[in-house]
Amino acid sequence: MNRIRVALVDDHPVVLAGVTALLRTAPEIELVGEAANGKAALRMIRETGPDVAVIDLSLPDLGGLDLARELAAA
């Protein structure tokens, strides 16, 4: 069975920890990385190549929409 590779991006530690805990209970999901800001997320997503990225829209340095646009353009 191919697992769905997921990357998480959120600048709120409690949200990041909660979603991480939920995803780790799903056997069909593999958490490939976490990031707390847009620039770190861009690097992490490029390095890990996830199937899905769950991105907070409000990030301190590079907003979620801008991050998604950069990833889509690449």
All heavy atoms as TSV, in Angstrom:
chain	resi	resn	atom	element	x	y	z
A	1	MET	N	N	0.832	-1.185	0.000
A	1	MET	CA	C	0.000	0.000	0.000
A	1	MET	C	C	0.878	1.249	0.000
A	1	MET	O	O	1.783	1.371	0.816
A	1	MET	CB	C	-0.889	-0.025	1.241
A	1	MET	CG	C	-1.654	1.261	1.457
A	1	MET	SD	S	-2.809	1.170	2.839
A	1	MET	CE	C	-1.842	1.927	4.123
A	2	ASN	N	N	0.635	2.148	-0.928
A	2	ASN	CA	C	1.357	3.414	-0.958
A	2	ASN	C	C	0.751	4.373	0.055
A	2	ASN	O	O	-0.451	4.590	0.067
A	2	ASN	CB	C	1.283	4.048	-2.354
A	2	ASN	CG	C	2.125	3.303	-3.344
A	2	ASN	OD1	O	3.062	2.609	-2.968
A	2	ASN	ND2	N	1.797	3.437	-4.607
A	3	ARG	N	N	1.611	4.914	0.885
A	3	ARG	CA	C	1.150	5.864	1.894
A	3	ARG	C	C	1.133	7.267	1.302
A	3	ARG	O	O	1.938	7.592	0.437
A	3	ARG	CB	C	2.059	5.789	3.105
A	3	ARG	CG	C	1.974	4.414	3.766
A	3	ARG	CD	C	3.008	4.209	4.813
A	3	ARG	NE	N	2.759	5.101	5.942
A	3	ARG	CZ	C	3.595	5.233	6.956
A	3	ARG	NH1	N	4.722	4.567	6.977
A	3	ARG	NH2	N	3.323	6.037	7.940
A	4	ILE	N	N	0.216	8.091	1.770
A	4	ILE	CA	C	0.124	9.486	1.347
A	4	ILE	C	C	1.160	10.273	2.139
A	4	ILE	O	O	1.147	10.280	3.372
A	4	ILE	CB	C	-1.286	10.054	1.597
A	4	ILE	CG1	C	-2.327	9.230	0.849
A	4	ILE	CG2	C	-1.351	11.523	1.178
A	4	ILE	CD1	C	-3.746	9.511	1.275
A	5	ARG	N	N	2.066	10.933	1.425
A	5	ARG	CA	C	3.156	11.679	2.058
A	5	ARG	C	C	2.687	13.117	2.293
A	5	ARG	O	O	2.340	13.819	1.356
A	5	ARG	CB	C	4.381	11.631	1.167
A	5	ARG	CG	C	4.807	10.175	0.906
A	5	ARG	CD	C	5.988	10.058	-0.032
A	5	ARG	NE	N	7.189	10.406	0.708
A	5	ARG	CZ	C	7.941	11.483	0.476
A	5	ARG	NH1	N	7.651	12.305	-0.493
A	5	ARG	NH2	N	8.995	11.734	1.213
A	6	VAL	N	N	2.690	13.557	3.563
A	6	VAL	CA	C	2.121	14.844	3.945
A	6	VAL	C	C	3.169	15.720	4.629
A	6	VAL	O	O	3.943	15.251	5.458
A	6	VAL	CB	C	0.918	14.638	4.908
A	6	VAL	CG1	C	0.351	15.966	5.379
A	6	VAL	CG2	C	-0.158	13.801	4.241
A	7	ALA	N	N	3.158	17.015	4.266
A	7	ALA	CA	C	3.977	18.022	4.934
A	7	ALA	C	C	3.043	19.000	5.634
A	7	ALA	O	O	2.000	19.373	5.089
A	7	ALA	CB	C	4.835	18.769	3.921
A	8	LEU	N	N	3.406	19.424	6.838
A	8	LEU	CA	C	2.596	20.359	7.618
A	8	LEU	C	C	3.334	21.676	7.808
A	8	LEU	O	O	4.535	21.676	8.107
A	8	LEU	CB	C	2.287	19.789	9.001
A	8	LEU	CG	C	1.414	18.551	9.072
A	8	LEU	CD1	C	1.274	18.106	10.525
A	8	LEU	CD2	C	0.054	18.835	8.488
A	9	VAL	N	N	2.598	22.777	7.666
A	9	VAL	CA	C	3.185	24.094	7.864
A	9	VAL	C	C	2.226	24.933	8.700
A	9	VAL	O	O	1.104	25.213	8.273
A	9	VAL	CB	C	3.438	24.810	6.513
A	9	VAL	CG1	C	4.132	26.138	6.748
A	9	VAL	CG2	C	4.234	23.932	5.572
A	10	ASP	N	N	2.656	25.316	9.892
A	10	ASP	CA	C	1.859	26.180	10.759
A	10	ASP	C	C	2.781	26.819	11.784
A	10	ASP	O	O	3.693	26.162	12.293
A	10	ASP	CB	C	0.759	25.380	11.465
A	10	ASP	CG	C	-0.352	26.277	11.978
A	10	ASP	OD1	O	-0.062	27.196	12.776
A	10	ASP	OD2	O	-1.507	26.071	11.574
A	11	ASP	N	N	2.556	28.094	12.066
A	11	ASP	CA	C	3.416	28.791	13.018
A	11	ASP	C	C	2.907	28.704	14.452
A	11	ASP	O	O	3.529	29.238	15.360
A	11	ASP	CB	C	3.612	30.252	12.606
A	11	ASP	CG	C	2.323	31.039	12.551
A	11	ASP	OD1	O	1.298	30.462	12.166
A	11	ASP	OD2	O	2.348	32.240	12.880
A	12	HIS	N	N	1.816	28.001	14.670
A	12	HIS	CA	C	1.281	27.817	16.019
A	12	HIS	C	C	1.658	26.425	16.515
A	12	HIS	O	O	1.155	25.428	15.978
A	12	HIS	CB	C	-0.240	27.992	16.015
A	12	HIS	CG	C	-0.672	29.341	15.570
A	12	HIS	ND1	N	-0.985	29.618	14.264
A	12	HIS	CD2	C	-0.787	30.501	16.254
A	12	HIS	CE1	C	-1.305	30.899	14.167
A	12	HIS	NE2	N	-1.188	31.463	15.355
A	13	PRO	N	N	2.537	26.336	17.503
A	13	PRO	CA	C	3.033	25.031	17.965
A	13	PRO	C	C	1.930	24.064	18.398
A	13	PRO	O	O	2.032	22.866	18.152
A	13	PRO	CB	C	3.944	25.383	19.141
A	13	PRO	CG	C	4.314	26.808	18.930
A	13	PRO	CD	C	3.169	27.451	18.221
A	14	VAL	N	N	0.869	24.575	19.027
A	14	VAL	CA	C	-0.196	23.700	19.498
A	14	VAL	C	C	-0.947	23.091	18.310
A	14	VAL	O	O	-1.260	21.892	18.312
A	14	VAL	CB	C	-1.169	24.473	20.423
A	14	VAL	CG1	C	-2.381	23.639	20.765
A	14	VAL	CG2	C	-0.455	24.915	21.681
A	15	VAL	N	N	-1.216	23.885	17.285
A	15	VAL	CA	C	-1.895	23.378	16.087
A	15	VAL	C	C	-1.013	22.347	15.389
A	15	VAL	O	O	-1.472	21.265	15.021
A	15	VAL	CB	C	-2.257	24.534	15.127
A	15	VAL	CG1	C	-2.811	24.004	13.811
A	15	VAL	CG2	C	-3.246	25.484	15.785
A	16	LEU	N	N	0.256	22.685	15.221
A	16	LEU	CA	C	1.196	21.780	14.561
A	16	LEU	C	C	1.281	20.446	15.314
A	16	LEU	O	O	1.213	19.376	14.709
A	16	LEU	CB	C	2.564	22.447	14.462
A	16	LEU	CG	C	3.555	21.869	13.476
A	16	LEU	CD1	C	3.007	21.887	12.057
A	16	LEU	CD2	C	4.852	22.664	13.535
A	17	ALA	N	N	1.382	20.522	16.631
A	17	ALA	CA	C	1.470	19.300	17.440
A	17	ALA	C	C	0.180	18.483	17.362
A	17	ALA	O	O	0.218	17.250	17.263
A	17	ALA	CB	C	1.782	19.649	18.889
A	18	GLY	N	N	-0.962	19.155	17.388
A	18	GLY	CA	C	-2.238	18.456	17.334
A	18	GLY	C	C	-2.466	17.751	16.011
A	18	GLY	O	O	-2.864	16.581	15.979
A	19	VAL	N	N	-2.221	18.442	14.912
A	19	VAL	CA	C	-2.410	17.830	13.593
A	19	VAL	C	C	-1.398	16.707	13.389
A	19	VAL	O	O	-1.727	15.656	12.841
A	19	VAL	CB	C	-2.329	18.891	12.469
A	19	VAL	CG1	C	-2.416	18.238	11.100
A	19	VAL	CG2	C	-3.435	19.922	12.629
A	20	THR	N	N	-0.175	16.921	13.845
A	20	THR	CA	C	0.851	15.875	13.754
A	20	THR	C	C	0.395	14.615	14.490
A	20	THR	O	O	0.498	13.504	13.962
A	20	THR	CB	C	2.185	16.374	14.333
A	20	THR	OG1	O	2.646	17.455	13.540
A	20	THR	CG2	C	3.235	15.283	14.356
A	21	ALA	N	N	-0.116	14.788	15.697
A	21	ALA	CA	C	-0.577	13.638	16.483
A	21	ALA	C	C	-1.709	12.903	15.777
A	21	ALA	O	O	-1.734	11.662	15.747
A	21	ALA	CB	C	-1.023	14.103	17.868
A	22	LEU	N	N	-2.630	13.644	15.182
A	22	LEU	CA	C	-3.734	13.012	14.459
A	22	LEU	C	C	-3.238	12.233	13.243
A	22	LEU	O	O	-3.663	11.099	13.003
A	22	LEU	CB	C	-4.741	14.063	14.009
A	22	LEU	CG	C	-5.644	14.634	15.087
A	22	LEU	CD1	C	-6.461	15.806	14.537
A	22	LEU	CD2	C	-6.561	13.558	15.625
A	23	LEU	N	N	-2.353	12.840	12.483
A	23	LEU	CA	C	-1.858	12.184	11.273
A	23	LEU	C	C	-1.045	10.932	11.582
A	23	LEU	O	O	-1.069	9.968	10.819
A	23	LEU	CB	C	-1.037	13.151	10.427
A	23	LEU	CG	C	-1.819	14.289	9.776
A	23	LEU	CD1	C	-0.884	15.201	9.005
A	23	LEU	CD2	C	-2.913	13.759	8.872
A	24	ARG	N	N	-0.354	10.944	12.685
A	24	ARG	CA	C	0.469	9.779	13.045
A	24	ARG	C	C	-0.368	8.574	13.445
A	24	ARG	O	O	0.147	7.457	13.493
A	24	ARG	CB	C	1.461	10.152	14.140
A	24	ARG	CG	C	2.541	11.056	13.598
A	24	ARG	CD	C	3.746	11.104	14.479
A	24	ARG	NE	N	4.817	11.821	13.772
A	24	ARG	CZ	C	5.672	12.621	14.352
A	24	ARG	NH1	N	5.633	12.820	15.654
A	24	ARG	NH2	N	6.602	13.228	13.653
A	25	THR	N	N	-1.653	8.784	13.695
A	25	THR	CA	C	-2.519	7.649	14.028
A	25	THR	C	C	-3.080	6.979	12.775
A	25	THR	O	O	-3.636	5.895	12.873
A	25	THR	CB	C	-3.704	8.085	14.926
A	25	THR	OG1	O	-4.545	8.975	14.198
A	25	THR	CG2	C	-3.216	8.738	16.205
A	26	ALA	N	N	-2.932	7.620	11.635
A	26	ALA	CA	C	-3.469	7.073	10.378
A	26	ALA	C	C	-2.389	6.262	9.673
A	26	ALA	O	O	-1.384	6.812	9.228
A	26	ALA	CB	C	-3.948	8.209	9.482
A	27	PRO	N	N	-2.566	4.955	9.539
A	27	PRO	CA	C	-1.535	4.117	8.930
A	27	PRO	C	C	-1.292	4.409	7.452
A	27	PRO	O	O	-0.222	4.103	6.937
A	27	PRO	CB	C	-2.053	2.690	9.128
A	27	PRO	CG	C	-3.515	2.829	9.373
A	27	PRO	CD	C	-3.727	4.182	9.980
A	28	GLU	N	N	-2.251	5.021	6.780
A	28	GLU	CA	C	-2.099	5.312	5.356
A	28	GLU	C	C	-1.395	6.646	5.084
A	28	GLU	O	O	-1.185	7.020	3.936
A	28	GLU	CB	C	-3.466	5.287	4.657
A	28	GLU	CG	C	-4.415	6.386	5.055
A	28	GLU	CD	C	-5.224	6.103	6.327
A	28	GLU	OE1	O	-5.009	5.080	7.000
A	28	GLU	OE2	O	-6.082	6.937	6.645
A	29	ILE	N	N	-0.997	7.343	6.154
A	29	ILE	CA	C	-0.343	8.648	6.005
A	29	ILE	C	C	1.066	8.590	6.573
A	29	ILE	O	O	1.304	8.065	7.652
A	29	ILE	CB	C	-1.163	9.743	6.709
A	29	ILE	CG1	C	-2.498	9.919	5.994
A	29	ILE	CG2	C	-0.395	11.059	6.749
A	29	ILE	CD1	C	-3.425	10.920	6.612
A	30	GLU	N	N	1.996	9.172	5.827
A	30	GLU	CA	C	3.382	9.319	6.274
A	30	GLU	C	C	3.681	10.814	6.389
A	30	GLU	O	O	3.612	11.547	5.399
A	30	GLU	CB	C	4.339	8.686	5.266
A	30	GLU	CG	C	5.792	8.893	5.610
A	30	GLU	CD	C	6.736	8.385	4.532
A	30	GLU	OE1	O	6.269	7.834	3.522
A	30	GLU	OE2	O	7.946	8.567	4.708
A	31	LEU	N	N	3.992	11.269	7.583
A	31	LEU	CA	C	4.348	12.667	7.797
A	31	LEU	C	C	5.812	12.849	7.410
A	31	LEU	O	O	6.697	12.259	8.021
A	31	LEU	CB	C	4.125	13.057	9.251
A	31	LEU	CG	C	4.361	14.507	9.608
A	31	LEU	CD1	C	3.437	15.428	8.820
A	31	LEU	CD2	C	4.157	14.722	11.094
A	32	VAL	N	N	6.064	13.625	6.354
A	32	VAL	CA	C	7.431	13.753	5.846
A	32	VAL	C	C	8.149	14.998	6.353
A	32	VAL	O	O	9.357	15.115	6.193
A	32	VAL	CB	C	7.478	13.724	4.300
A	32	VAL	CG1	C	6.994	12.392	3.782
A	32	VAL	CG2	C	6.699	14.874	3.695
A	33	GLY	N	N	7.411	15.940	6.955
A	33	GLY	CA	C	8.075	17.123	7.470
A	33	GLY	C	C	7.117	18.123	8.074
A	33	GLY	O	O	5.923	18.111	7.793
A	34	GLU	N	N	7.687	18.979	8.918
A	34	GLU	CA	C	6.940	20.061	9.564
A	34	GLU	C	C	7.767	21.326	9.458
A	34	GLU	O	O	8.997	21.271	9.477
A	34	GLU	CB	C	6.717	19.760	11.043
A	34	GLU	CG	C	5.962	18.508	11.340
A	34	GLU	CD	C	5.903	18.219	12.831
A	34	GLU	OE1	O	6.214	19.121	13.646
A	34	GLU	OE2	O	5.562	17.090	13.191
A	35	ALA	N	N	7.079	22.453	9.365
A	35	ALA	CA	C	7.765	23.745	9.348
A	35	ALA	C	C	6.886	24.776	10.038
A	35	ALA	O	O	5.663	24.682	10.009
A	35	ALA	CB	C	8.069	24.177	7.921
A	36	ALA	N	N	7.540	25.772	10.635
A	36	ALA	CA	C	6.816	26.805	11.380
A	36	ALA	C	C	6.796	28.148	10.667
A	36	ALA	O	O	6.231	29.108	11.184
A	36	ALA	CB	C	7.427	26.960	12.772
A	37	ASN	N	N	7.432	28.233	9.496
A	37	ASN	CA	C	7.358	29.473	8.720
A	37	ASN	C	C	7.473	29.146	7.233
A	37	ASN	O	O	7.833	28.036	6.853
A	37	ASN	CB	C	8.429	30.484	9.167
A	37	ASN	CG	C	9.830	30.003	8.919
A	37	ASN	OD1	O	10.224	29.750	7.787
A	37	ASN	ND2	N	10.605	29.853	9.990
A	38	GLY	N	N	7.159	30.115	6.412
A	38	GLY	CA	C	7.095	29.894	4.975
A	38	GLY	C	C	8.414	29.543	4.326
A	38	GLY	O	O	8.480	28.668	3.461
A	39	LYS	N	N	9.476	30.228	4.727
A	39	LYS	CA	C	10.777	29.970	4.106
A	39	LYS	C	C	11.288	28.572	4.437
A	39	LYS	O	O	11.807	27.869	3.568
A	39	LYS	CB	C	11.780	31.041	4.509
A	39	LYS	CG	C	11.460	32.392	3.892
A	39	LYS	CD	C	12.454	33.446	4.295
A	39	LYS	CE	C	12.050	34.780	3.671
A	39	LYS	NZ	N	12.946	35.863	4.069
A	40	ALA	N	N	11.145	28.172	5.692
A	40	ALA	CA	C	11.551	26.813	6.077
A	40	ALA	C	C	10.670	25.781	5.371
A	40	ALA	O	O	11.151	24.731	4.952
A	40	ALA	CB	C	11.463	26.644	7.587
A	41	ALA	N	N	9.388	26.104	5.218
A	41	ALA	CA	C	8.462	25.194	4.538
A	41	ALA	C	C	8.848	25.012	3.078
A	41	ALA	O	O	8.806	23.897	2.561
A	41	ALA	CB	C	7.038	25.738	4.639
A	42	LEU	N	N	9.221	26.086	2.428
A	42	LEU	CA	C	9.617	26.014	1.024
A	42	LEU	C	C	10.794	25.057	0.853
A	42	LEU	O	O	10.778	24.176	-0.006
A	42	LEU	CB	C	9.961	27.409	0.510
A	42	LEU	CG	C	10.206	27.571	-0.977
A	42	LEU	CD1	C	8.996	27.136	-1.787
A	42	LEU	CD2	C	10.541	29.025	-1.286
A	43	ARG	N	N	11.800	25.188	1.706
A	43	ARG	CA	C	12.959	24.292	1.652
A	43	ARG	C	C	12.552	22.843	1.931
A	43	ARG	O	O	12.927	21.928	1.209
A	43	ARG	CB	C	14.023	24.729	2.667
A	43	ARG	CG	C	14.836	25.932	2.249
A	43	ARG	CD	C	16.016	26.169	3.183
A	43	ARG	NE	N	15.621	26.309	4.584
A	43	ARG	CZ	C	15.214	27.446	5.151
A	43	ARG	NH1	N	15.153	28.539	4.435
A	43	ARG	NH2	N	14.886	27.485	6.423
A	44	MET	N	N	11.769	22.663	2.999
A	44	MET	CA	C	11.381	21.320	3.408
A	44	MET	C	C	10.543	20.635	2.332
A	44	MET	O	O	10.762	19.464	2.010
A	44	MET	CB	C	10.598	21.390	4.732
A	44	MET	CG	C	10.130	20.054	5.267
A	44	MET	SD	S	8.440	19.605	4.805
A	44	MET	CE	C	7.479	20.861	5.604
A	45	ILE	N	N	9.602	21.349	1.748
A	45	ILE	CA	C	8.725	20.758	0.731
A	45	ILE	C	C	9.516	20.428	-0.526
A	45	ILE	O	O	9.321	19.378	-1.133
A	45	ILE	CB	C	7.529	21.690	0.452
A	45	ILE	CG1	C	6.608	21.713	1.675
A	45	ILE	CG2	C	6.778	21.249	-0.799
A	45	ILE	CD1	C	5.523	22.773	1.631
A	46	ARG	N	N	10.429	21.289	-0.898
A	46	ARG	CA	C	11.267	20.996	-2.063
A	46	ARG	C	C	12.148	19.777	-1.821
A	46	ARG	O	O	12.400	18.982	-2.719
A	46	ARG	CB	C	12.107	22.213	-2.427
A	46	ARG	CG	C	11.296	23.295	-3.095
A	46	ARG	CD	C	12.142	24.474	-3.447
A	46	ARG	NE	N	11.377	25.454	-4.212
A	46	ARG	CZ	C	11.742	26.713	-4.376
A	46	ARG	NH1	N	12.858	27.161	-3.833
A	46	ARG	NH2	N	10.990	27.527	-5.088
A	47	GLU	N	N	12.641	19.620	-0.598
A	47	GLU	CA	C	13.520	18.490	-0.273
A	47	GLU	C	C	12.763	17.173	-0.154
A	47	GLU	O	O	13.269	16.128	-0.556
A	47	GLU	CB	C	14.251	18.759	1.041
A	47	GLU	CG	C	15.317	19.829	0.944
A	47	GLU	CD	C	15.918	20.186	2.299
A	47	GLU	OE1	O	15.550	19.558	3.318
A	47	GLU	OE2	O	16.736	21.109	2.338
A	48	THR	N	N	11.556	17.202	0.411
A	48	THR	CA	C	10.841	15.953	0.698
A	48	THR	C	C	9.854	15.548	-0.386
A	48	THR	O	O	9.495	14.372	-0.463
A	48	THR	CB	C	10.083	16.052	2.043
A	48	THR	OG1	O	9.105	17.102	1.962
A	48	THR	CG2	C	11.041	16.306	3.194
A	49	GLY	N	N	9.373	16.496	-1.197
A	49	GLY	CA	C	8.439	16.181	-2.269
A	49	GLY	C	C	7.172	15.475	-1.808
A	49	GLY	O	O	6.853	14.394	-2.304
A	50	PRO	N	N	6.418	16.053	-0.862
A	50	PRO	CA	C	5.218	15.388	-0.368
A	50	PRO	C	C	4.117	15.323	-1.432
A	50	PRO	O	O	4.134	16.075	-2.408
A	50	PRO	CB	C	4.783	16.282	0.791
A	50	PRO	CG	C	5.261	17.637	0.394
A	50	PRO	CD	C	6.577	17.394	-0.304
A	51	ASP	N	N	3.160	14.430	-1.207
A	51	ASP	CA	C	1.981	14.360	-2.067
A	51	ASP	C	C	1.023	15.509	-1.739
A	51	ASP	O	O	0.341	16.028	-2.614
A	51	ASP	CB	C	1.243	13.031	-1.862
A	51	ASP	CG	C	2.103	11.839	-2.199
A	51	ASP	OD1	O	2.770	11.863	-3.249
A	51	ASP	OD2	O	2.121	10.873	-1.400
A	52	VAL	N	N	0.972	15.871	-0.457
A	52	VAL	CA	C	0.048	16.891	0.036
A	52	VAL	C	C	0.797	17.799	1.014
A	52	VAL	O	O	1.577	17.314	1.828
A	52	VAL	CB	C	-1.149	16.243	0.780
A	52	VAL	CG1	C	-2.061	17.294	1.387
A	52	VAL	CG2	C	-1.914	15.321	-0.132
A	53	ALA	N	N	0.524	19.101	0.925
A	53	ALA	CA	C	1.058	20.042	1.905
A	53	ALA	C	C	-0.120	20.763	2.557
A	53	ALA	O	O	-0.950	21.361	1.871
A	53	ALA	CB	C	1.990	21.049	1.244
A	54	VAL	N	N	-0.200	20.672	3.874
A	54	VAL	CA	C	-1.229	21.375	4.647
A	54	VAL	C	C	-0.573	22.646	5.146
A	54	VAL	O	O	0.339	22.593	5.978
A	54	VAL	CB	C	-1.748	20.507	5.815
A	54	VAL	CG1	C	-2.792	21.260	6.616
A	54	VAL	CG2	C	-2.295	19.191	5.297
A	55	ILE	N	N	-1.021	23.792	4.609
A	55	ILE	CA	C	-0.327	25.062	4.828
A	55	ILE	C	C	-1.249	26.071	5.504
A	55	ILE	O	O	-2.338	26.359	5.008
A	55	ILE	CB	C	0.162	25.648	3.485
A	55	ILE	CG1	C	1.077	24.664	2.767
A	55	ILE	CG2	C	0.855	26.979	3.697
A	55	ILE	CD1	C	1.423	25.074	1.348
A	56	ASP	N	N	-0.787	26.634	6.608
A	56	ASP	CA	C	-1.470	27.747	7.268
A	56	ASP	C	C	-1.386	28.964	6.349
A	56	ASP	O	O	-0.330	29.243	5.781
A	56	ASP	CB	C	-0.767	28.034	8.597
A	56	ASP	CG	C	-1.414	29.146	9.404
A	56	ASP	OD1	O	-2.469	29.664	9.001
A	56	ASP	OD2	O	-0.846	29.484	10.457
A	57	LEU	N	N	-2.476	29.662	6.159
A	57	LEU	CA	C	-2.462	30.832	5.275
A	57	LEU	C	C	-1.714	32.009	5.885
A	57	LEU	O	O	-1.139	32.820	5.165
A	57	LEU	CB	C	-3.895	31.255	4.929
A	57	LEU	CG	C	-4.688	30.261	4.095
A	57	LEU	CD1	C	-6.088	30.782	3.858
A	57	LEU	CD2	C	-3.983	29.994	2.780
A	58	SER	N	N	-1.718	32.100	7.205
A	58	SER	CA	C	-1.097	33.234	7.888
A	58	SER	C	C	0.227	32.795	8.519
A	58	SER	O	O	0.243	32.239	9.617
A	58	SER	CB	C	-2.056	33.755	8.962
A	58	SER	OG	O	-1.450	34.761	9.715
A	59	LEU	N	N	1.313	33.054	7.806
A	59	LEU	CA	C	2.649	32.708	8.304
A	59	LEU	C	C	3.453	33.986	8.471
A	59	LEU	O	O	3.219	34.966	7.763
A	59	LEU	CB	C	3.345	31.757	7.330
A	59	LEU	CG	C	2.698	30.387	7.167
A	59	LEU	CD1	C	3.309	29.637	5.995
A	59	LEU	CD2	C	2.834	29.577	8.440
A	60	PRO	N	N	4.429	33.994	9.369
A	60	PRO	CA	C	5.136	35.237	9.681
A	60	PRO	C	C	6.018	35.813	8.567
A	60	PRO	O	O	6.153	37.022	8.466
A	60	PRO	CB	C	5.984	34.882	10.895
A	60	PRO	CG	C	6.084	33.401	10.900
A	60	PRO	CD	C	4.854	32.893	10.212
A	61	ASP	N	N	6.604	35.014	7.724
A	61	ASP	CA	C	7.563	35.566	6.760
A	61	ASP	C	C	7.115	35.449	5.307
A	61	ASP	O	O	7.267	36.364	4.527
A	61	ASP	CB	C	8.940	34.932	6.937
A	61	ASP	CG	C	8.905	33.421	6.801
A	61	ASP	OD1	O	7.805	32.857	6.722
A	61	ASP	OD2	O	9.976	32.809	6.779
A	62	LEU	N	N	6.577	34.335	4.946
A	62	LEU	CA	C	6.092	34.084	3.588
A	62	LEU	C	C	4.710	33.475	3.758
A	62	LEU	O	O	4.579	32.362	4.248
A	62	LEU	CB	C	7.029	33.114	2.858
A	62	LEU	CG	C	6.655	32.681	1.445
A	62	LEU	CD1	C	6.676	33.869	0.495
A	62	LEU	CD2	C	7.616	31.608	0.946
A	63	GLY	N	N	3.669	34.221	3.397
A	63	GLY	CA	C	2.300	33.774	3.612
A	63	GLY	C	C	1.991	32.466	2.912
A	63	GLY	O	O	2.652	32.084	1.937
A	64	GLY	N	N	0.984	31.775	3.394
A	64	GLY	CA	C	0.613	30.484	2.842
A	64	GLY	C	C	0.236	30.530	1.368
A	64	GLY	O	O	0.599	29.634	0.609
A	65	LEU	N	N	-0.487	31.572	0.948
A	65	LEU	CA	C	-0.844	31.680	-0.470
A	65	LEU	C	C	0.386	31.922	-1.334
A	65	LEU	O	O	0.517	31.338	-2.410
A	65	LEU	CB	C	-1.866	32.796	-0.685
A	65	LEU	CG	C	-3.272	32.499	-0.186
A	65	LEU	CD1	C	-4.178	33.711	-0.382
A	65	LEU	CD2	C	-3.859	31.293	-0.888
A	66	ASP	N	N	1.288	32.771	-0.857
A	66	ASP	CA	C	2.523	33.014	-1.609
A	66	ASP	C	C	3.374	31.749	-1.676
A	66	ASP	O	O	3.975	31.448	-2.710
A	66	ASP	CB	C	3.318	34.157	-0.992
A	66	ASP	CG	C	2.617	35.493	-1.141
A	66	ASP	OD1	O	1.891	35.681	-2.150
A	66	ASP	OD2	O	2.785	36.358	-0.258
A	67	LEU	N	N	3.406	31.008	-0.594
A	67	LEU	CA	C	4.138	29.750	-0.564
A	67	LEU	C	C	3.544	28.772	-1.581
A	67	LEU	O	O	4.271	28.164	-2.364
A	67	LEU	CB	C	4.094	29.139	0.841
A	67	LEU	CG	C	4.645	27.732	1.017
A	67	LEU	CD1	C	6.113	27.655	0.603
A	67	LEU	CD2	C	4.448	27.261	2.450
A	68	ALA	N	N	2.225	28.659	-1.592
A	68	ALA	CA	C	1.567	27.758	-2.544
A	68	ALA	C	C	1.823	28.185	-3.978
A	68	ALA	O	O	2.064	27.346	-4.857
A	68	ALA	CB	C	0.072	27.720	-2.265
A	69	ARG	N	N	1.824	29.482	-4.235
A	69	ARG	CA	C	2.114	29.969	-5.583
A	69	ARG	C	C	3.533	29.619	-6.021
A	69	ARG	O	O	3.770	29.209	-7.145
A	69	ARG	CB	C	1.912	31.479	-5.653
A	69	ARG	CG	C	0.469	31.905	-5.680
A	69	ARG	CD	C	0.329	33.414	-5.859
A	69	ARG	NE	N	-1.037	33.811	-5.677
A	69	ARG	CZ	C	-1.495	34.514	-4.635
A	69	ARG	NH1	N	-0.665	34.945	-3.697
A	69	ARG	NH2	N	-2.766	34.811	-4.544
A	70	GLU	N	N	4.477	29.793	-5.103
A	70	GLU	CA	C	5.880	29.463	-5.429
A	70	GLU	C	C	6.023	27.983	-5.732
A	70	GLU	O	O	6.729	27.585	-6.651
A	70	GLU	CB	C	6.804	29.867	-4.277
A	70	GLU	CG	C	7.076	31.339	-4.240
A	70	GLU	CD	C	8.473	31.653	-3.765
A	70	GLU	OE1	O	9.406	30.859	-4.033
A	70	GLU	OE2	O	8.633	32.708	-3.151
A	71	LEU	N	N	5.366	27.155	-4.939
A	71	LEU	CA	C	5.450	25.702	-5.146
A	71	LEU	C	C	4.778	25.299	-6.441
A	71	LEU	O	O	5.300	24.452	-7.172
A	71	LEU	CB	C	4.812	24.961	-3.962
A	71	LEU	CG	C	5.562	25.079	-2.650
A	71	LEU	CD1	C	4.696	24.575	-1.504
A	71	LEU	CD2	C	6.885	24.345	-2.708
A	72	ALA	N	N	3.661	25.908	-6.771
A	72	ALA	CA	C	2.953	25.583	-8.000
A	72	ALA	C	C	3.749	26.014	-9.223
A	72	ALA	O	O	3.718	25.341	-10.257
A	72	ALA	CB	C	1.574	26.254	-8.015
A	73	ALA	N	N	4.481	27.102	-9.107
A	73	ALA	CA	C	5.267	27.606	-10.238
A	73	ALA	C	C	6.503	26.748	-10.490
A	73	ALA	O	O	7.030	26.736	-11.607
A	73	ALA	CB	C	5.676	29.053	-9.981
A	74	ALA	N	N	6.958	26.054	-9.483
A	74	ALA	CA	C	8.208	25.264	-9.600
A	74	ALA	C	C	8.011	23.982	-10.377
A	74	ALA	O	O	7.037	23.369	-10.472
A	74	ALA	CB	C	8.751	24.946	-8.222
